[in-house]
Structures are given as C-alpha cells and as structure tokens.
Amino acid sequence: MKDLCARNVMHPRASLPSNTAGLELIEKLTGVYPALPVVNESMEVMGVVSEHDVLQAIKEGRTIHEFSAESLMTCGHAEHGSCGTPVCVAPESPLTDVVDLFLGNGSSLSVLPVVSKKKLVGVIARKNLMIALAEKGFWPEHEFQKRL
C-alpha cells in the first residue's frame, strides 16, 4: 500500500456548488457519497457537507428551505465546524496518509476532497478504499511476504 496514492482510488470530482439549496442538497446526498465537497465558482473546495450535517440542522429545527450547502458545510477538522482550510489531499498523497486522515479527526470524515492547484480533481470516500482493497491485484504479493 505504501506505493499507492490518492489518485489510485479517487473518483471523478463530485461536488456541490456553495449555493445548493436544501432539497437539491439532500437529493445529491442520497446518491453514492455520504458527504460531498462544497466548491465555489472556481471549483475551489470551501468545505464538506455530510449526512451528519443535514441531520444536525434538522435536530436544530431547521427545515430544508432554511439551509444551503454553504450554511451547513464544515472543514473536516474535529476541533471546530468550519474554517478557511478544509481537510483535503493531493492526488500524490500516499494512501497511508489518506487512511490516517480517515482514522483521525474523531473519525468524522466520510469523504476527502482531492485537490490539485487549489481545484477539486476528485473525491475519496471510505467506501472507495474498501472497494479498492477488494480488487484483485490491489495488494502486491510482496506486501504479504513482508508480513509472514
């Protein structure tokens, strides 16, 4: 796994424009990803919106007409809700770093935006890692030999 990087498991850039309204946002979150990056007009990642964020808004008494992607997004850091530096990885980031990010942050991350030159180029969900791990040939034979 040490030779693999984010580019090897990322999927095409799925995202939400920052002004995506409640109903459309929920419809997109019922698809493949449990969370999606929120981007501005230049495809720069501003944050991430997850199913958890939507449920939290509902718990607070907000309706789908009262929120947008931008109003619900978080940065992915466990210690606070939103900041100017959302958690992202580069296409060249080692897969071990990707796994560390998913395991850190109180395990609150469900997707990681993949960014190159400040622009979203892909997304990695935890499920993408599971699917890649199940693919034949993902684990090179020499990796098994080291563990034996």
N, C-alpha and C positions, 0 to 999 in steps of 0.2 A: 504494500500500500504506500510505502514511502516515496515511490517514483510517480505516483498518480497525483493529479492536481484537480482543482475545481472544474476546469474546462472538461475533464473526462466524465463528469457526472451531471453538469449543469444542463438545464433545459432552456429553450428559447425564452427570451425576455417576456414574461407575463407580468403585467403591472396594472396599476390603477392611476389614472390622472388624478391630481390632487382634488379636483372639484367633483369627483364622482359622488353622486348623491346616494342616500341610504338604500333604496330599493335595488338600484343597479349594483351597488357595492355588495349587498347580500347575495344577489344572484351570481356574481362572479366568485364569491367565496363558497358557493355550493358546488363549485367545479372541482378541479383536480387539486388545487392548493388550499391548505387551511389558513394561509395568510398570503398577502401579496405586497410587493414593494409599491410605495406611493411615489410617483415621479412628477416633476414639473414639465413645462413645455419643451425643455431641452433634454428630456429623458435622464435628468439627474435625480438620484434617489434622495427623497426627503425623509422617508421613514417607512414603516411597515404597518399594515392593518391586518389583524388576525381575527379569527372567530371569537377568541377571548375578548378582544377589544369591543366587538359588537355586543357580546353578552354583558360586558361590564356597563356599556351605555344603556342597555335595556334595564339592568338592575338599578341604575341611577334614575330610571323613569323617563328616559328619552325615547322618542318614537323614531321610526325610520325616516321621518320627514324632518327630523331635527339634527341629523348628523351627516357628515361627508367624510370621505377618505382622509382629508387633511385634519379634520377635527378629532378623529379617532386614532390617528397614527401614533406610533411610539418609535423610539430609536433602536430598541432592542437591548439596551443596557438595563440590567436588572435593578440598578440603584435609582433609576428615575424614569419618567414617562417619555419625554421627548427632548431632543437636543439637536444641535446643528451637525452632529456627526453620527449618523445611523450606522449600525453594525453591518459591514459589507466585507466581501472578499474579492480579491483579484482573480482573473482566470488562472494565473500561475500559482495561486496559493496551494500549498501542499494539502492533500486530503486529511492528513493528520491535524492540521490547523482547523480545517472545517469541522471535523469531529470535535475538537476541543471547544470550539465556539458553541456547538450544539449542546455539549455537556456542561459548559459553564453558563453564566448568566442565569442561574437558577433554573436551567432547562426551559426557559420561557420562549426561546426561539424555535419557530417551526419552519421558517424559511430563511435563507440567506441570499440577499441580492449579490450578484456577481457584477462588478463594475470595472470598466477599463476607461481610462482618461475621463473620469467623472461621469461616464454614461453607463446606464444599465445595459448589459450584454446578455445576461442570463439570470436564472434563479435556481437555487438548490433547496429542495425540501428534504426533510429527514427521510421521507419515503423514497426519494431518488437514490439515496445512499443504500437503502435496503434492496432496491431493485438492482442496482449495480453489483452489490455483493452477491446476489443470487445468480448473476450472469456467468455462464461458463467461461473460464479463462480470466476472470477478474483477478483472482488470486494467483500470481505466478507460482509455479511449482517450487521454486527456490525459497519462497516465503515459508512454505510448510516445512521444508527441510531444516530451516533455522530453528523452528520451534520444537522439533523432535529431539 
